[in-house]
Amino acid sequence: MTDAISIAPTQPDDPEDRRRRILAIVGSSSGNLVEWYDFYCYAFFALYFAPVFFPASDGTSQLLKSAAVFAVGFFMRPIGGWLFGRLADRLGRRTSMMISVLMMCGGSLAIAVLPTYATVGAAAPVLLLIARMIQGLSVGGEYGTSATYMSEVATKGSRGFYASFQYVTLIGGQLLASLVLIILQTFMTKQELMDYGWRIPFVIGALAALVALFLRSSLTETATKKDLESKESGTFSALFKHWRAFAVVVAYTAGGSLSFYTFTTYMQKYLVNSAHIETVTASRIMTACLLVYMLIQPIFGWLSDIIGRKANMLLYSGLGTLMVVPLMTAIGTTTDPYASFGLIMIGMAVISFYTGISGIVKAELFPTHVRALGVGLSYAVANSLFGGTAEAVALFLKEQGMESSFFWYVTIMLGIGFVASMIMPNPKKHGYLDGDGTVEEALGHKPAKVAVA
């Protein structure tokens, strides 16, 4: 590990060093895109495979059951965040990312060849659940490790811009899944998609994961040998010393994850079930939205390098708290595709204040030896409880005739995120990457005084 990229603030920003960092960002981003494509194929193709795994006469009931399995995949994320975070802090970021993408490959391939309910009965949804658990474990480890890696490999003064490419590729994975859906909808009938077409995207994902594995094998490690060999690296005891930072991250990630999945994966179903927009049209609207959403992430990452990460977080949570109820109500009452696109993009633009810096704003609050664990586990806990359940909660409330209650639920969580953003220390002053590293002191922790004889 003698060729590790130094993350010390005094590292000279020479052309060769910059080139290595850019190549590292590209390599890690490519693998990140494949991982999220595999994961989101489930959400986008649920409209077609839900009937073959969960036979029922009511379409909303089928979607609710498939959304529940989607949520279970999220509940595996805390385990993945802990497992891969520990691996990244003890064995290196690159090793952790390679294992996670290989596991995602196995989960996607399993879904591609699963038997249906008509073939094996109740065993079919059980097997689907197991495959989703494998994918959830993989993605749980992917986020924290890749966020840590991209934050560490970026140059000082432009960390927000470089780190924003994590969500560029995360959204890119969603976009790619949506594009595959549109292509298959164009060349296949609805019955063909329900019979066998829904398997195709998972085969593509499994093959692409092998390419990502190759790309990640050439990445340069960012953690130093000293960091990896520390006895406290990747341990809960070391992370507990930073429990205040952990709690703040969980609080603002809860609202961020919930609003993100509301305006991305759930939105397609909302357009179909509530706004009564035709399925193919809804897919095209979401594809256009995701494309623009992906392209604007670096703008918000760059903005955070200028106005500060804390300002970004206050804008995301403050504006988000005010917008959700009127925006979701408007989207649900319009059938014009252009109006739907515009309204959804307003929501996505506000959320971009958070998603554009999602990784870096967490990484700055944890020291190197527990950074991957702290980022991965805090994100996974909040993401599982609130992001992963977004569809299931929304569909359940709709089924109960209380759809508008979901909008207020999102609003409350964004309000909690606003409070957490106010409490959060300014990373430029107290962060562990560019600040003085006194995050816990800024959060009110007073180190014990040592008596001098």
C-alpha positions in Angstrom: 0.0 0.0 0.0 3.0 2.3 -0.6 1.2 3.8 -3.6 -1.8 4.9 -1.5 -3.2 8.3 -2.4 -2.5 10.7 0.5 -5.5 12.6 1.8 -3.4 14.9 4.0 -4.3 18.6 3.5 -0.6 19.4 2.7 -0.5 17.0 -0.3 0.7 19.0 -3.3 -1.9 19.2 -6.0 0.5 18.3 -8.9 -0.9 17.2 -12.4 0.1 13.5 -11.8 -1.7 13.4 -8.5 -4.8 15.1 -10.0 -4.8 12.6 -12.8 -4.7 9.6 -10.4 -7.5 11.1 -8.4 -9.7 11.6 -11.4 -9.1 8.1 -12.6 -9.9 6.8 -9.1 -13.2 8.7 -9.1 -14.1 7.3 -12.6 -13.3 3.7 -11.5 -15.2 3.8 -8.3 -18.1 5.7 -9.9 -18.4 3.0 -12.7 -18.8 0.3 -10.1 -21.3 2.3 -8.1 -23.5 2.8 -11.2 -23.7 -0.9 -11.9 -24.5 -1.7 -8.2 -27.4 0.8 -8.1 -28.7 -0.3 -11.6 -28.9 -3.9 -10.3 -30.7 -2.8 -7.1 -33.2 -0.5 -8.9 -34.2 -2.9 -11.6 -36.4 -4.5 -9.0 -38.3 -1.3 -8.3 -38.8 -0.4 -12.0 -39.9 -3.9 -13.2 -42.1 -4.6 -10.2 -45.2 -3.7 -12.2 -44.5 -6.7 -14.5 -43.1 -9.4 -12.2 -45.3 -8.7 -9.1 -48.2 -10.8 -10.5 -46.0 -13.9 -11.1 -44.7 -13.9 -7.6 -47.7 -12.5 -5.7 -50.9 -13.6 -7.5 -53.9 -11.5 -6.5 -56.8 -9.7 -8.3 -55.9 -6.3 -6.8 -53.0 -4.5 -8.5 -52.3 -2.3 -5.5 -52.1 -5.4 -3.2 -49.5 -6.9 -5.6 -47.4 -3.8 -5.6 -47.7 -3.6 -1.8 -46.3 -7.1 -1.4 -43.5 -6.5 -3.9 -42.7 -3.1 -2.1 -42.5 -5.0 1.2 -39.8 -7.3 -0.3 -38.1 -4.2 -1.6 -38.1 -2.8 1.9 -36.7 -6.1 3.3 -33.7 -5.5 1.0 -33.2 -2.2 2.8 -33.3 -3.8 6.2 -30.2 -5.8 5.3 -28.4 -2.5 4.7 -27.4 -1.9 8.4 -25.7 -5.4 8.4 -24.0 -4.5 5.1 -23.0 -1.1 6.4 -21.4 -2.7 9.5 -19.8 -5.6 7.6 -18.4 -3.7 4.7 -17.6 -0.6 6.7 -15.4 -2.8 9.0 -13.8 -4.4 6.0 -13.1 -1.0 4.5 -11.6 0.4 7.7 -9.4 -2.8 8.3 -8.7 -4.3 4.9 -9.0 -1.2 2.6 -11.7 0.6 0.7 -10.8 -1.1 -2.6 -11.2 -4.6 -1.2 -14.5 -3.8 0.3 -15.9 -2.3 -2.9 -14.8 -5.4 -4.9 -16.5 -7.8 -2.6 -19.7 -5.8 -2.6 -20.0 -5.6 -6.4 -19.4 -9.3 -6.6 -22.2 -10.0 -4.2 -24.5 -7.8 -6.2 -23.7 -9.8 -9.3 -24.8 -13.0 -7.5 -28.0 -11.4 -6.3 -29.0 -10.2 -9.7 -28.2 -13.5 -11.4 -30.4 -15.3 -8.8 -33.4 -13.1 -9.5 -32.9 -13.6 -13.3 -33.4 -17.3 -13.0 -35.9 -17.6 -10.2 -39.0 -19.9 -10.7 -42.4 -18.2 -10.5 -45.3 -18.9 -8.1 -47.0 -21.0 -10.8 -44.0 -23.3 -10.8 -43.0 -23.7 -7.2 -45.8 -22.1 -5.3 -45.1 -20.2 -2.1 -41.3 -20.9 -2.4 -41.1 -18.4 -5.2 -41.6 -15.2 -3.1 -39.3 -16.7 -0.4 -36.5 -17.2 -3.0 -37.1 -13.6 -4.2 -36.8 -12.4 -0.7 -33.5 -14.2 -0.2 -32.1 -12.7 -3.4 -33.2 -9.2 -2.3 -31.5 -9.7 1.0 -28.2 -10.5 -0.7 -28.6 -7.4 -2.8 -29.5 -5.3 0.3 -26.4 -6.6 2.1 -24.3 -5.6 -0.9 -25.7 -2.1 -1.3 -25.6 -1.5 2.4 -21.8 -1.8 2.2 -21.5 -0.1 -1.2 -22.7 3.3 -0.1 -20.5 3.9 2.9 -17.4 2.5 1.3 -17.8 4.4 -2.0 -18.8 7.6 -0.3 -15.7 7.3 1.9 -13.4 6.5 -1.0 -14.7 9.3 -3.2 -14.5 11.9 -0.4 -10.9 10.9 0.5 -9.6 10.8 -3.1 -11.0 14.2 -4.0 -8.8 17.3 -3.8 -9.3 19.9 -1.1 -11.5 22.8 -2.1 -13.4 20.6 -4.6 -14.5 17.7 -2.5 -18.2 18.5 -2.9 -17.9 18.6 -6.7 -16.0 15.3 -6.9 -18.0 13.5 -4.3 -21.3 14.5 -6.1 -20.4 11.9 -8.7 -21.5 9.2 -6.2 -25.1 10.3 -6.7 -24.5 11.0 -10.4 -23.8 7.2 -10.7 -26.5 6.3 -8.1 -29.1 8.2 -10.1 -27.5 6.9 -13.3 -28.2 3.4 -12.1 -31.8 4.3 -11.7 -31.8 6.0 -15.1 -30.2 3.0 -16.8 -32.8 0.7 -15.3 -35.5 3.1 -16.5 -34.0 3.2 -20.0 -33.9 -0.6 -20.2 -37.5 -0.7 -19.1 -38.5 1.8 -21.9 -36.5 -0.2 -24.5 -38.2 -3.5 -23.5 -41.6 -1.8 -23.4 -41.0 -0.6 -27.0 -40.1 -4.0 -28.4 -42.1 -6.3 -26.2 -45.8 -6.6 -25.4 -47.0 -6.3 -21.8 -47.7 -10.1 -21.7 -44.2 -10.9 -23.0 -42.7 -8.6 -20.3 -44.8 -10.4 -17.6 -43.9 -13.8 -19.0 -40.1 -13.5 -19.3 -39.1 -10.0 -20.3 -38.6 -8.8 -16.7 -35.7 -11.3 -16.3 -33.6 -9.6 -19.0 -32.5 -6.5 -17.0 -31.2 -8.7 -14.2 -29.1 -10.7 -16.6 -27.7 -7.5 -17.9 -26.9 -6.3 -14.4 -25.1 -9.5 -13.5 -22.9 -9.3 -16.5 -22.2 -5.5 -15.9 -21.2 -6.3 -12.4 -18.3 -8.4 -13.6 -17.1 -5.5 -15.7 -17.3 -3.3 -12.6 -15.3 -5.9 -10.6 -12.5 -5.5 -13.2 -12.6 -1.7 -13.0 -12.4 -1.7 -9.2 -9.5 -4.1 -9.2 -7.3 -1.3 -10.6 -8.3 1.4 -8.0 -5.6 2.9 -5.8 -6.2 2.6 -2.0 -6.8 5.8 0.0 -6.3 4.5 3.5 -2.8 4.2 4.8 -1.2 1.1 6.2 -1.1 2.8 9.6 -4.8 3.5 9.5 -5.7 0.0 8.6 -3.5 -1.6 11.2 -4.9 0.4 14.1 -6.6 -1.8 16.7 -9.5 0.6 16.8 -10.1 0.6 13.0 -13.7 -0.4 12.1 -14.7 -1.2 15.7 -18.0 -0.2 17.5 -16.0 0.9 20.5 -14.2 3.5 18.4 -17.3 4.6 16.6 -19.2 5.0 19.9 -16.8 7.9 20.7 -18.5 9.7 17.9 -22.1 8.9 18.7 -23.2 12.5 18.5 -22.0 12.8 14.9 -23.6 9.4 14.2 -27.0 10.6 15.6 -26.9 13.8 13.6 -26.2 11.9 10.4 -29.0 9.4 11.1 -31.4 12.3 11.7 -30.8 14.3 8.5 -30.4 11.1 6.4 -33.8 9.9 7.4 -35.5 12.9 5.8 -33.1 12.8 2.8 -33.7 9.1 2.1 -37.4 9.3 2.5 -37.8 12.3 0.2 -35.3 10.8 -2.3 -37.3 7.5 -2.7 -40.6 9.4 -2.7 -39.6 11.4 -5.8 -37.7 8.6 -7.6 -38.7 5.0 -7.1 -42.2 5.6 -5.7 -43.1 8.4 -8.1 -43.6 6.1 -11.1 -46.2 4.2 -9.2 -47.7 7.4 -7.8 -48.2 8.7 -11.4 -49.9 5.4 -12.4 -52.0 4.7 -9.4 -52.9 8.3 -8.2 -52.5 10.6 -11.2 -53.8 7.8 -13.5 -51.1 8.4 -16.1 -50.6 5.5 -18.5 -47.7 3.2 -17.4 -45.5 3.8 -20.5 -46.0 7.5 -20.3 -45.1 7.5 -16.6 -41.9 5.6 -17.4 -40.9 8.2 -19.9 -41.6 11.1 -17.5 -39.5 9.5 -14.9 -36.7 8.7 -17.3 -36.6 12.4 -18.4 -36.7 13.5 -14.7 -33.9 11.2 -13.7 -31.7 12.3 -16.6 -31.9 16.0 -15.6 -31.6 15.1 -11.9 -28.4 13.1 -12.6 -26.9 16.0 -14.6 -27.5 18.7 -11.9 -25.8 16.8 -9.1 -22.3 18.2 -9.7 -23.8 21.7 -9.7 -25.0 21.3 -6.1 -21.8 19.6 -5.1 -19.8 22.5 -6.6 -22.1 24.9 -4.8 -21.3 23.3 -1.5 -17.6 24.0 -2.0 -18.5 27.7 -2.2 -21.3 28.3 0.3 -20.5 25.3 2.6 -22.0 22.0 3.3 -24.1 23.2 6.2 -25.8 25.9 4.0 -26.7 23.2 1.5 -28.2 21.0 4.2 -30.3 23.9 5.6 -31.6 24.7 2.2 -32.5 21.1 1.4 -34.3 20.4 4.7 -35.9 23.9 5.0 -37.3 24.1 1.5 -38.2 20.4 1.5 -40.4 20.8 4.7 -42.4 23.6 2.9 -42.8 21.9 -0.5 -43.8 18.3 0.0 -47.6 18.6 0.7 -48.5 21.2 -2.0 -46.1 19.5 -4.5 -47.3 15.9 -4.1 -50.9 17.1 -4.1 -50.4 19.0 -7.4 -48.6 16.0 -9.0 -51.4 13.7 -8.0 -54.1 15.9 -9.6 -52.5 16.5 -13.0 -52.5 14.2 -16.1 -50.4 16.5 -18.3 -47.0 14.8 -18.7 -45.2 18.1 -19.1 -46.7 19.6 -16.0 -45.9 16.3 -14.1 -42.3 16.6 -15.3 -42.0 20.2 -14.1 -43.5 19.6 -10.7 -41.3 16.5 -10.1 -38.2 18.4 -11.1 -39.0 21.1 -8.5 -38.9 18.5 -5.9 -35.7 16.9 -7.2 -33.9 20.2 -7.4 -34.6 20.9 -3.7 -33.5 17.4 -2.8 -30.3 17.9 -4.8 -29.0 20.3 -2.1 -28.7 17.0 -0.1 -28.0 14.3 -2.6 -25.2 16.4 -4.3 -23.2 16.2 -1.1 -24.8 13.1 0.6 -21.5 11.2 0.8 -19.1 14.0 1.7 -21.3 15.6 4.3 -21.2 12.3 6.3 -17.5 11.5 5.6 -16.4 14.8 7.0 -17.8 14.0 10.4 -15.8 10.8 11.1 -12.1 10.2 11.5 -10.2 7.9 9.0 -10.1 4.8 11.2 -13.9 4.6 11.5 -15.0 6.7 8.5 -16.3 3.8 6.3 -18.1 2.2 9.3 -19.6 5.5 10.5 -20.8 6.7 7.1 -22.1 3.3 6.0 -23.9 2.3 9.2 -25.5 5.7 9.9 -26.7 5.9 6.4 -27.9 2.3 6.3 -29.9 2.6 9.5 -31.8 5.8 8.4 -32.1 4.5 4.8 -33.6 1.2 5.9 -36.1 2.6 8.4 -37.3 5.5 6.2 -36.1 5.2 2.6 -36.7 1.5 2.2 -40.2 1.7 3.6 -41.3 4.7 1.6 -43.2 2.7 -1.0 -44.7 0.3 1.4 -46.0 3.1 3.7 -47.3 5.2 0.8 -49.1 2.2 -0.8 -50.5 1.1 2.6 -51.9 4.6 3.3 -53.4 4.7 -0.2 -55.1 1.4 0.3 -56.5 2.7 3.6 -57.8 5.9 1.9 -55.3 8.1 3.7 -52.9 8.9 0.9 -52.3 12.5 1.9 -51.1 11.3 5.3 -47.9 10.1 3.6 -47.2 13.6 2.4 -47.3 14.9 6.0 -45.1 12.0 7.1 -42.4 13.1 4.6 -42.8 16.7 5.8 -42.3 15.8 9.4 -39.1 13.8 8.7 -37.7 16.7 6.6 -38.5 19.0 9.6 -36.4 16.7 11.8 -33.7 16.9 9.2 -33.8 20.7 9.4 -33.1 20.6 13.1 -30.2 18.1 12.6 -28.8 20.4 9.9 -28.8 23.3 12.3 -27.0 21.2 15.0 -24.5 19.9 12.5 -21.0 21.4 12.9 -19.5 23.4 9.9 -17.2 20.8 8.2 -14.9 23.6 6.9 -14.1 24.5 10.5 -14.6 21.2 12.5 -14.6 18.5 9.9 -12.0 15.6 9.8 -11.1 16.1 6.1 -10.5 19.8 5.9 -11.3 21.2 9.3 -9.6 20.9 12.7 -11.3 17.6 13.5 -13.1 18.9 16.6 -16.5 17.6 15.5 -17.5 16.2 18.9 -16.5 19.3 20.7 -18.6 21.4 18.3 -21.5 19.0 19.1 -21.2 19.7 22.8 -18.8 17.0 24.0 -16.2 18.2 26.5 -13.1 15.9 26.6 -12.2 14.8 30.1 -9.5 16.8 31.8 -6.3 14.8 32.5 -4.9 15.5 36.0 -1.3 16.6 36.1 0.8 15.4 39.1 
